[in-house]
Amino acid sequence: MTKNIVFLMTLLVGVLFTSNSCTDLDEIILDETSATGLSDKQAADGNLAPVYAVLPTLFQHTTYFALQEISTDEAILPYRGGTDWGDNGIYLALHTHTITSADPNVRNTWTTILTGISRSVTAMNALATNPDPVAKTYLAEARGMRAYYNLLLLDLFGLAFIKNDLGEISTIMRGSEAVNFLRDELLAVEPDLLTTVGPGRLSKAGAWGLLARLHLNAAVYRDPYAATFDFKAEDMDKVIEYADKIIGAGQHQLVADYFAIFNTDNHTNKELVFAVDQRAELNGHNRLAYFSLSGDQFPLAPFPAANGTDGPAITPDFYRTWVDAYAPTDPADIDPRFHRQNWTIPADSCVDGATFNMNRGILRGQQYGFLRVNGAFVKCADGKLKVGKLYSASRNKPTLAVNFTEKVDFTVAGSDYSSGYRVLKYEFSKKSASGRNLGDVDIPIVRLADVYLMRAEAKLRKSNDAAGALADVNAIRAARTFSKPAPALTSMNLDLLFRERGFELYWEMLRRSDMIRFGKYEGIWTEKNNTDKSKRLFPIPQTAIDGASNIPGYLKQNQSY
């Protein structure tokens, strides 16, 4: 492949990636004839952009989010009303750890990750011979992204695919071999990465964050079915070292407003270290916002078709961790990460639709919002929009209130449309005409609070440095001064740190990995009593195994599937 030819990947349309740095990367889809006349810089831009363009697809609600959240004690998705989200029981199986190798969400996640690896290798090959000065940095980013996609594959499926050319058959690595390879790859590219790019590209700090995460989870990756994990002191030292580098560099800051981290304008938020660049002009999606909301919640005055979908709720088990931590005080009154009350309006009031903002965080009880009749919002005499108590009109149940309850399970009552407290953590994009498209929120992959929490955990695991860990946790709590910050904790241990990670990082696709590392994934929670440790890894899709059948023994199914 010459430097002027970019692989045309399926399902790739338009301009999908740009950066806020001094260098803009526009995806250019080329064939051999149209490549003539491109500058080396344009070719390099076109090589790298597809590598990042995979990320919005990977971070959709039914791919990586589903695997990392609905499989845990944090999220549950029942068969709503016996009509919605049934999907042949795949979400019930995901939550109960009875999933099979035919699961479409597992297959789609696997395929998307492998697409990311393939695009990274394509870019590496093209950029290696490009003489433009940017090619050296771009090559480091592509190689680093190959490591990142393989890190996800190792975490979810217990293996990594390594190749340097698309014509090669990948080498499969597992355990210590995979850990060591990914470590060496990230270390190799770090010197050539920049410090001046936005969070949507892999920077030095981004590589340090991935290295910290790799070392923190290395004990799990080396022996995923272990009865107890061997957290080596040298790994914990590396977690602390890379966390120190990120914190000490001073480029990133803990921000006062917790929910601003997940606002539609968060691309410049100082807490983001590495993120999915999801600005609307990049063809982002809004699914992490709409997924949990009621079908009768319509957040946008200009778009009366943009609503929720009555998807997952938090489990009562996860909710009770908040209640138990702060009893007898309501968690909404003491921890600003739990809930943001953006408006309190009694029934039958009128509001200016242009300034309306939904409440954020964990949503409980009777919900209020725009009243909608025959597909249009009801207006008051002054032209403002009428708001009031919401009912399940979209479900043909106009007398059933949208009143979110703590109880949610797989029973008929527990699967009702209002069952379960909901989450609106990522701001609902004001450009989303359908409720699903044009998401603006950059989705965090690594952010500074997680870096502090990883360092705190490493301190505890290495030398039981409770004082050092406590200082890191309380630094995060103290920083959230937009409203009254959560009170400082007075003690710290691994169980408290696990709880704190839940409070800080809920709905951010880290829960499954956290539960495995803390030895809690075989626990019992709402509708889940499977204690089989072999379910820590997902099944390799049967389609992948079948596709590799011409190479005997090449791709072996994970244990118990």
Secondary structure, 3 states (H helix, E strand, C coil): CCCCCCCCCCCCCCCCCCCCCCCCCCCCCCCCCCCCCCCHHHHHHHHHHHHHHCHHHHCCCCCHHHHHHHCCCCEECCCECCCECCHHHHHHHHHHCCCCCCCHHHHHHHHHHHHHHHHHHHHHHHHCCCCCCCHHHHHHHHHHHHHHHHHHHHHHHCCEEECCCCCCCCEEECHHHHHHHHHHHHHHHHHHCCCCCCCCCCCHHHHHHHHHHHHHCHHHHHCCCCCCCCCCHHHHHHHHHHHHHHHHHCCCCCCCCHHHHHCCCHHHCCCEEEEECCCHHHCCECHHHHCCCCCCCCCCCCCCCCCCCCCCEECHHHHHHHHHHHCCCCHHHCCCCCEECCCCCCCCEEECHHHCCCCEEEECEECEEECEECCEECECCCCCEEEEECEEHHHCEEEEECEEECCCCCCCHHHCCCECCEEECCCCCCCCCCCCECCCCCEEEEEHHHHHHHHHHHHHHHHCCHHHHHHHHHHHHHHCCCCCCCCCCCCCCHHHHHHHHHHHHCCCCCHHHHHHHCCCCCCCECCECCCCHHHHCCCCCHHHHHHCCCCCCCCCCCCCC
